[in-house]
Amino acid sequence: MRQFVLPATWEGGPTCEIRGREARRLGVVLRLVPGDSFPAIGPDGSLYDCSIKTMSRDSIDLSVTKADAVNGSDYKPDVRAGHATRGIPAGEASTGTTLPRTTLPRTTLAIGLLKGSKMDDVARAATEAGVSSILPLITSRSVPMEHAAGRIERLRRVVSEALGQSGSSTPTRLAEPMTIRDLCAGLPPEPGRRLGLFFHEAPLAQSSIHRYCTIVPDEIVACVGPEGGFDDDEVRALTEGGFMPGWLGPTVLRAETAAVFAIASIRIVCLERSSWSMTAYEE
């Protein structure tokens, strides 16, 4: 665990009571004891430092204080054996070289509802990558909504666990499922503010991800279809809604692979944009 996710019921006071499964995780699995401390993230995305005051098998009382703004952004090592260790400051390699800090745009992953545990895998990976919001899409080829209705709360637990394991400072939110037309109406692309991309197995792209992200917007909405991809009507709706087509290469990717590939591509392009070398040979 690299940070603890404070429950949504916590009202921001100096103490927080943890019960049930999460209490057992801290005490039994991670072997923390009274006096131990660890980093945490609140429901609003703020970073905190927590210390265990008292504990029993199924209940733990924490003291909670706002984390220092600088130390709160440090790399968080795994917290085990009853103590926390100081992290390596973000952006510093073992040689002492300081790397440029880059602010990533807010990223929403809109993905067609997938079968079985595939949606869990996507939600976990997207949370670890710092995605701001995961938006399940209801499409012609996705899992029917009636089969997925009971999985939303499970996916929220997966997101919460991934936040704790990864130490991400972005409080990933799992949105309610919606259709593509609802997506286009609720999150319309806006030049310079919100970039909308959708990924399709056919080479529909008008430009590279590199070129799309030359001017990094405040927010990027990346759309990935379910197994079988978006159908022609959905591609038309996305295009008419202002979303730009992206392409991930000539091989056909599984939906869960395409989702991770798309988010990773966007993240790396935005993180490394300060070192880009624009040449006449780039598309």
N, C-alpha and C positions, 0 to 999 in steps of 0.2 A: 504494500500500500504506500502510495506517495502522498496522498492527502485523503482526508475524510470528507465526505459530503454531508453537510449538516441537513437535517430533515426540513422539509418544506413547512412544517408546523412551527419551527423555531421562529420566535418573534424578534430576534436581534438583541436579546438581553445578555448580561454577563455570564449566564449559566445556561446549560442545555442538558436535558435528561435524555439519554439514549436507552431504548428498551429492545428486548427481543433479539432478533437475528443479528442486528448491527452491534449490539452490546456483546453478544457471544463472539462475534468476529474479532472485536478489539481485544477482548480478554482471553478467549480460548485459542483462537487461531493465531493472532499476532502477539499474544503473551504480554500485553501491556499491563502495567500495574499502577496504583495510585502514585502520582508524582511525575509520571511519564507525560511527554508532550509530543504533539504532532501537528502538521499543517492541515488546514481544512478550507473548504470552499463553501460559501453560503448560497442560498437559493438565488440571490441577486448577482452572483458571480464575484462578490468581494472575497478577499483572502483573509483567513483568520489563523490564529495560533490557539490550539486547545490543550488543556492539561486535565488529567484525570484527578478528580477530587476524591470521590468514593466509588466503590464498585461492588456489585454482586454478580452472580452468574448471568442474570437476565436484566440487569439495570446498571447504568453508569451515569454518574453526574460529572459534567465537564464544566470547567471555567473557560470562557471564550473571550479572546481579545483580538482586536483588529491587527492584522499583520503589518509589519513595516513595509512600506511601498517598494523599497529596493530589495530587501531580503525575500519578500513575498514572490518576486518574479524569478528567484534563483531555482536552479535545477533541484528537484526533491528526490533524494535517494530513498530506497525502500526502507520502511520503518519496521524493524523486527527486534526480537530479543529484548523488548522492554525499554528501548531508548531510541531517540532520534539523533541523527548526525547532520552536521552542517553540509549544505549542498555546494556544488561548484557554481560560481556565478555564471549566469547565462551569458553566452557570447565569448567565454574565455576557454581556450584550449589548454592542454597540459603544458604547452610551451610558453603560455602567457600571452599569446597573440589575441588581440581583441577583434572580434568579428563584428561587422555592422549589424545593428539591431534594426529589424524591419517590422513595421506594423502590418499585420495581415488583414485583409478585408474580412468583414463578416461573411461567412459562407453558409448557404443553405443547400442541403442535398435533398432534392426531391426525387424519390425513387418509387417505381411501381411496386406494389405489395408482392412479396415473394413467398414461396412455399417453405414450410417447415422452419428449420433453424437458420435458413439463409438470411432472413431479415435480421435475426439476432447478430449474425456475423457482421453484416453491414453496419448496424447501429453501433456495435462495439468499435469497429475500425474507424468509423467516422468521428466518434467521440474522442478517441485517442488522437486523431489528427486535428482536433480543435475546431470541428464544424459547429457553428452556432445553433443550427436548427436542422432536424431531420424531419422531412415531410413525406409521409407515405402517400403515393398517388394511386387513385382508382382509375385503371385504364381497361381497355377492352381485353387485354391479355393478362392482366394481373389476377391475383387470387381474389375471388369474390368477397365483397365486404362482409357478408354474413359469416364467412369462414375466418375472418381476421379480427372480428370485433373483440374477442376475448384476449387478443395478443397485445393490445396497446399497453396495458398496465405492465405486462411482462417486459415489453421493450423499454419502458421507462425504468424498470429495475436494472436492465442490462446497461442502459446509459449511465445510471447512477454508479454502478459497480465499475464501469470503465473510467469514469471521472476520477474515482478514488485510486484505481490502479495506475493510471497514466500520469496523474498530477497536472492535467490540463487546467489552465486558469480560465478557460472558456466554459461557462455553464450550459452545455448542450441541452437543447429543449426538443422534446418529441412532440410534434404538432399532431392535430387530429387529421385523419385521412381526408383528401379532397380530390376533386377531378381536375383535369388539365385546364378546363375553362375557368374554374374557380382560382387556380394558381395564376393564370394570366391576368385575372381581374384583381387579385389580392396582392400580387408581387410583380407588377408590370416593370419591364426593363426601362430604365431612365438613363440617358446618356450622362456619363460622368459620375453617376450616383449608384446605379444598380445595373450590373451586367448579367444578362440572362443567357445561359448556354444550354443546349440539349445535345446529347450524344446518341449517334445512330451508327449502325454497322455499315451503312452505305456512305461513300465519301461525299457527303453533302456540304462539307465545311467550305466556307468562303475564305477562311484564313486559318492560321495556326493558333493554338492556345497562347503561344508566345506573343503573337501579334494582337490577339484580342485583349490581352492583359498589359499592353504597352503603357496605357494610362490606367493605373489600378483604381477601380472605383471603391466606394464605401462598402459595397456589398456585391457578392457574386451568388447567383442562383444556378446551380448545376442540376440538370434533369437527366435521369437515366431511366430507361424503360425496364419493364419486367422481363421475364424469360420470353423471348420472341420479339422484344423491342416494341417501339411505338408503331401503331398502324398509320396508314396514309392520312386519315382524318386527324389524328393526333399530331402528326408532323405538321400538317397544314395549320392547325390551331396554334401550335407553338410559334410557327413562323409568322403568322398573322399577328400574334401577340407580342412580337418584337424579340423573341428568343433567337439566338444565332446558333447554327449547327456546328458542332465540334466533331472531330473524328479521332479515334484512338488507335488507328492502324488497320492493316488489311486482314488480321485474323479475327474470327468471331469469338467474342469474349462472353463468358457467362455473365449474367446480370450482376451478381455479387462482385465478380472480378472487375467488371467495367466501372462499377460505383467507386471502388477503392482506387482504381487506376485514374479515374477522372479527378477525384479529390487530391490524390498525390500529385498529379501533373499540375493542377492549379496552385497547390501549396508551394511546390518547388519553384515554379515560375515566379510567383510573387515574392518568395523569400530571397531569391537570388537575382532579382531584377537590377540591383545596384551594380552587379558585375556583368550585366549583359554587354555583348559587343555587337552592335547592329551593323550589318554589312549588306552590300548589294545582293548577296546570294541568299539572304534570308527571305522567306515568304511571309 
